[in-house]
Amino acid sequence: MRILELTDSFNISRQSVIIPLVTEEKGSITMLPDGHLRIVCPEDAKFEAWIKDLRDRLENMGLSRIGKASDEHTVGLEWEKHVRGLVYP
């Protein structure tokens, strides 16, 4: 949950974040070719130090390809207008 709270602060869509259930020794952050952000947590003993450094690493990544939460809201509003008959195809 703490990882998602951090990515939320960057306005990154939760649908664009992949957090596998497995861990790696040091953890990792990878921008996938499809624009998703894959975040793998480190082993338990290293998590606290890693999460503190995660914000800096995200700031230094080019996040422009990642879906933003505001995009989801806009799409949702357009769909709602369409369903209510306010927008015609």
C-alpha positions as CSV (number, residue, x, y, z in Angstrom):
1,M,0.0,0.0,0.0
2,R,2.9,2.4,0.7
3,I,4.2,2.0,-2.8
4,L,0.8,2.9,-4.3
5,E,0.5,5.9,-2.0
6,L,3.9,7.1,-3.3
7,T,3.0,6.5,-7.0
8,D,-0.4,8.2,-6.3
9,S,1.6,11.3,-5.3
10,F,3.1,11.4,-8.8
11,N,-0.4,11.1,-10.2
12,I,0.4,7.8,-11.8
13,S,-2.6,5.6,-12.6
14,R,-2.7,2.5,-10.5
15,Q,-3.5,0.6,-13.6
16,S,-0.1,1.5,-14.9
17,V,1.8,0.1,-11.9
18,I,2.7,-3.6,-11.7
19,I,3.9,-4.8,-8.3
20,P,4.7,-8.6,-8.4
21,L,4.2,-10.7,-5.3
22,V,7.7,-12.0,-5.5
23,T,10.7,-10.1,-4.1
24,E,14.3,-9.5,-5.3
25,E,17.3,-9.2,-3.2
26,K,17.7,-5.4,-4.0
27,G,14.3,-4.7,-5.5
28,S,13.9,-2.9,-8.8
29,I,12.0,-0.3,-10.8
30,T,11.6,-0.9,-14.6
31,M,9.7,1.1,-17.2
32,L,8.2,-1.6,-19.5
33,P,7.9,-1.0,-23.3
34,D,4.1,-0.8,-23.0
35,G,4.3,2.2,-20.6
36,H,3.7,0.2,-17.4
37,L,5.9,0.8,-14.3
38,R,7.1,-2.5,-12.8
39,I,8.1,-2.2,-9.1
40,V,9.6,-5.2,-7.4
41,C,10.1,-4.9,-3.7
42,P,13.3,-6.0,-2.0
43,E,13.5,-8.6,0.7
44,D,11.8,-7.7,3.9
45,A,14.9,-6.6,5.9
46,K,15.7,-4.0,3.2
47,F,12.2,-2.6,2.6
48,E,12.3,0.5,4.9
49,A,15.5,1.9,3.4
50,W,14.4,1.1,-0.1
51,I,11.0,2.8,0.2
52,K,12.6,6.0,1.5
53,D,14.8,6.0,-1.7
54,L,11.9,5.1,-4.0
55,R,10.6,8.7,-4.3
56,D,14.0,10.0,-5.6
57,R,14.3,7.2,-8.1
58,L,10.9,7.9,-9.4
59,E,11.6,11.6,-9.8
60,N,14.7,10.7,-11.8
61,M,12.8,8.4,-14.2
62,G,11.2,9.7,-17.3
63,L,7.6,9.1,-16.3
64,S,5.9,10.8,-19.3
65,R,5.0,7.5,-20.9
66,I,3.1,6.3,-17.8
67,G,-0.7,6.7,-17.7
68,K,-1.8,9.4,-15.3
69,A,-4.7,9.1,-12.9
70,S,-6.2,12.2,-14.4
71,D,-6.4,10.4,-17.8
72,E,-8.6,7.7,-16.2
73,H,-10.9,10.4,-14.8
74,T,-11.3,12.1,-18.2
75,V,-12.0,8.8,-19.9
76,G,-14.6,7.9,-17.2
77,L,-16.3,11.3,-17.6
78,E,-16.5,10.9,-21.4
79,W,-18.0,7.4,-21.0
80,E,-20.5,8.6,-18.5
81,K,-21.6,11.4,-20.8
82,H,-22.0,8.9,-23.7
83,V,-24.0,6.5,-21.5
84,R,-26.3,9.3,-20.4
85,G,-26.9,10.3,-24.0
86,L,-25.0,13.6,-23.7
87,V,-22.5,12.7,-26.4
88,Y,-23.5,11.1,-29.6
89,P,-21.0,8.9,-31.6
